[in-house]
């Protein structure tokens, strides 16, 4: 535990560093210059892979060797996929999936 | 014009509203339970605005790390953001003064919304994107304020509400899957991340996944580029 002043300094350091990680691509590839083809290509295909990676990231703390073996997450994700393919309604898929997940972990997989 | 863009943007941000208010609340509770004042929590959500990083920040502060270690930890946790901008170079090109804020606020959730959304044709694109980013940060700050000021008096058991974020990514995944004939990139992301998670464990796998994804996609460029252009025809 450190004082408020020291904390403030670290908070500013974290804020600046976070911004740096976000701004670097825009500094390396400024709008006036032509973006290299490989970068333009990666910019186009990366979102698909990154969204998939973020799903895994959200589910990273599941243990498949211990009860409930990731079952609540599996059921809720499956629900979201199926309902979304069926109705394409953002709120229904996300709201429904979240409520289902909360019910599952609070009442069924306690 | 602004109001129209705002109204068009809001519905898309509702899932993030659910997720961020909950996660922001959890962050506020977590920081203040260590004895920090509520305004520090809110300040962090205003000037850092990075979900997972702020949870790590709690231990950075309580541990009283040096400036150098703080920079290194921040870079490690946020390394994936280095690549988000690549998909936004074009989108942010003509955003003028808003561009700086768009870059600052490029979180996982804002990134995934911006990647997957095309605003309705009569809506000003730049204001639409801007409001998505701004609303998302407002939700995050709101959650932080709730958690840091009133965290101990929340009346219902909200355990699991953060699944809204997972569900949001799953929905975007489904929509991207349906909009594209070629799934190599999506499958690469899933498999590489899974393999890295199994090998490196939950704390370090993201940076290795990012590198693995870049390698696979770079090497499959010839194959993929042809398919992408075919998709557009």
Interface residues (C-beta under 8 A of the other chain):
Chain A: X1 X2 X4 X6 X7 X8 X9 X10 X11 X12 X13 X14 X15 X17 X18 X19 X21 X22 X23 X24 X25 X26 X29 X31 X35 X38 X39 X40 X41 X42 X43 X44 X45 X46 X47 X48 X49 X50 X51 X52 X53 X54 X55 X56 X57 X58 X59 X60 X61 X73 X76 X77 X80 X81 X84 X85 X90 X91 X93 X94 X95 X97 X98 X101 X102 X104 X105 X106
Chain B: X11 X12 X14 X15 X18 X34 X35 X36 X37 X40 X43 X44 X47 X48 X49 X50 X53 X57 X60 X61 X62 X64 X65 X67 X70 X71 X74 X75 X78 X79 X80 X81 X82 X83 X84 X85 X86 X87 X88 X89 X90 X92 X93 X99 X103 X104 X106 X108 X111 X112 X115 X116 X157 X158 X159 X160 X161 X163 X164 X165 X166 X167 X168 X169 X170 X171 X172 X173 X174 X175 X176 X178 X180 X183 X185 X186 X187 X188 X189 X190 X192 X193 X194 X197 X202 X205 X206 X209 X210 X213 X214 X217 X218 X221 X224 X225 X228
